[in-house]
Amino acid sequence: QVQLVESGGGLVQPGGSLRLSCTASARIFSINTMAWYRQAPGKQREREVVAGIADDGRTNYADSVKGRFTISIDNAKNTMYLQMNSLESEDTAVYYCNTFPPRATYWGQGTQVTVSS
């Protein structure tokens, strides 16, 4: 059973930066397309894809974060990252990592990112 653990979230002011980390209990990053997802506050909000990275290193970003967020993988550390710069209040959400498309059993607890002054 693969376990994914997200960390690095917190409270940051608008314009600030955070780096999220995702560690896995198995070496899955090099053989899967991976992604960061987020779920904003609100009852009916779906988890949206923020950024993705294919096994060949190609990356893709949601329009709302393009130019501000960077997804990367360090295979030696078996860790995936999301560098988030120029954060906006609209980025407030719980952030999750998973494969793309997501596997139901891989969802972790997520890490809360709150952007507020």
Secondary structure as the mmCIF struct_conf table of DSSP 4:
data_model
#
loop_
_struct_conf.conf_type_id
_struct_conf.id
_struct_conf.beg_label_comp_id
_struct_conf.beg_label_asym_id
_struct_conf.beg_label_seq_id
_struct_conf.end_label_comp_id
_struct_conf.end_label_asym_id
_struct_conf.end_label_seq_id
STRN STRN1 LEU A 4 SER A 7
STRN STRN2 GLY A 10 VAL A 12
TURN_TY1_P TURN_TY1_P1 PRO A 14 GLY A 15
STRN STRN3 LEU A 18 ALA A 24
BEND BEND1 SER A 25 ALA A 26
TURN_TY1_P TURN_TY1_P2 PHE A 29 ILE A 31
BEND BEND2 ASN A 32 ASN A 32
STRN STRN4 MET A 34 GLN A 39
BEND BEND3 PRO A 41 GLY A 42
TURN_TY1_P TURN_TY1_P3 LYS A 43 GLN A 44
HELX_LH_PP_P HELX_LH_PP_P1 ARG A 45 ARG A 47
STRN STRN5 GLU A 48 ILE A 53
TURN_TY1_P TURN_TY1_P4 ASP A 55 ASP A 56
BEND BEND4 GLY A 57 GLY A 57
STRN STRN6 THR A 59 TYR A 61
TURN_TY1_P TURN_TY1_P5 ASP A 63 ARG A 68
STRN STRN7 PHE A 69 ASP A 74
TURN_TY1_P TURN_TY1_P6 ASN A 75 ASN A 78
STRN STRN8 THR A 79 MET A 84
BEND BEND5 SER A 86 SER A 86
HELX_RH_3T_P HELX_RH_3T_P1 SER A 89 ASP A 91
STRN STRN9 ALA A 93 THR A 99
BEND BEND6 PHE A 100 PRO A 101
HELX_LH_PP_P HELX_LH_PP_P2 PRO A 102 ARG A 103
HELX_RH_3T_P HELX_RH_3T_P2 ALA A 104 TYR A 106
STRN STRN10 THR A 111 VAL A 115
#
